[in-house]
Amino acid sequence: MKSLKQAFTMGLTGAIAVFIASYFGLPTWVLFMAWVSYYLFGTKTKTAFIILIQQIFGILIAMVIQYLGTYLSEISASFGFPIIVFLVMIGVFYISKLKYLNNIPAYFLGMIIWFGSNSKIDINILSLLGITLFTGYTFAWINVTINEQIESKT
């Protein structure tokens, strides 16, 4: 019975999350990337917040790659993006040596989200992606919290 309640909770939480994402025009796939991240990187609020910040940094890093890569491609043709990626990834490596910014996969997930959005650089899309990530983490947290209560009652 416990697993049925947990499955129902996950289904209901997911359905509500998708409804809200659809209603507000949030990209559902980004919502689920956040949900997956919550489970992959640990289901603790502090950890989730740190990963969320790194994913937003990843989005910003991808925006820099897109901007500088496009600019440099005008000068050096097909070498523009590889050169910028090379330089930026060196920077990501060193940033990941900092105590709370040390999760390279989180940066890459943020970059995937940016490039997957297939958008032009704009503060509005950055806000949309950030809000969607936060929403996904929130629904994952809600699901885990409810399931922990179900677990503790049995």
Secondary structure, DSSP 8 states (H G I E B T S, - for coil): -HHHHHHHHHHHHHHHHHHHHHHHT--HHHHHHHHHHHHHT-S-HHHHHHHHHHHHHHHHHHHHHHHHHHHHHHHHGGGHHHHHHHHHHHHHHHHTTSSSS--HHHHHHHHHHHHHHT--S-HHHHHHHHHHHHHHHHHHHHHHHHHHHHHHH-
